[in-house]
Amino acid sequence: MKGKIYVYLKKQVLDPQGKAIENALKSLGFEEVKSVRVGKFFEIETDSSFSGSAKERMKEYCKKLLVNGVIEDFEVEAVEE
């Protein structure tokens, strides 16, 4: 089983790295860029030695290690192969 996990800052949290990228793109002539938010992406491959839903298991990974719940949100996508 493979999973894709997308982690991003909550909307109310300032993103200085995203703002710097936005400004750099505009300075290079890409004036159509409205905003940029920076996040993280994880691709995780597991075996099926656990019981239950792979998606729920990956949510546990996020809650216990991969995501700072105070400032970040996440989305999990389970990909069956």
N, C-alpha and C positions, 0 to 999 in steps of 0.2 A: 504494500500500500504506500502511496506517495501522498503527501499533503503539501499545499502551498499556504503559507501564512504571510499576510500583509499586515504590517504594523505601521501606524501613523499617529502623529500628534493629534490630540483632541483639538477641535476647531477653536476653542477659546485659548489655547496655549500658543504663545508667540513662537515663530519658527525663524530665527535669525539666519540659519543656513539657507532655507528656502528663499528668504528675502534677498540674500546675497546672490543667489543663482538667478532670481528674477531680474535684479538690477544688471547683472552681467549680460544676460540675454538681451535686455533692452539696449544696453550700450553697444552690442554687436549688431544692432539694427532690427531685432525681432520685437518690434513695438506692439505686436498683437498679443504678447504674453500678458495676461492679467495678474496671475499669481502662481507661485510655486510652493508646494509643501513637500518636504523631504521625509522619507520613511525608510523602513527596513523590509526586506523580503527574505523569507526562509523557505527552502525546499527540503522537506524531511521525508526520508524513506524508512518505513518500519516493516517488521514482520508481523504476523497475525497472532502472536503469542498472548495477546491480551484479549479479554472478552469485552464485547460492547461495540459501540460505534467508533470508527476511526476519527470521525470529525470531532466527536465529544472528547476523545482522548487527546487530540491535538489542542483543543481548547484548554485542557488541563496543563499542557506544556506551557501555553501562553500565560495562564494565570499564575503558575508557580515559578516560571523562570524568564520567559522571553519578553514579557510585556510589563512595563511600569504602569499599573492601573490608574495611578493618580494623574498622569499626563498623556497616556497613550491609549488608543483603541486598536482593535485588530479584527481581521476577517480571516476565516479558515475555509479552505477549499480542499476537500478530499478527492483525490484522483485515483480511480481504480485502474489497475493495469493487468 
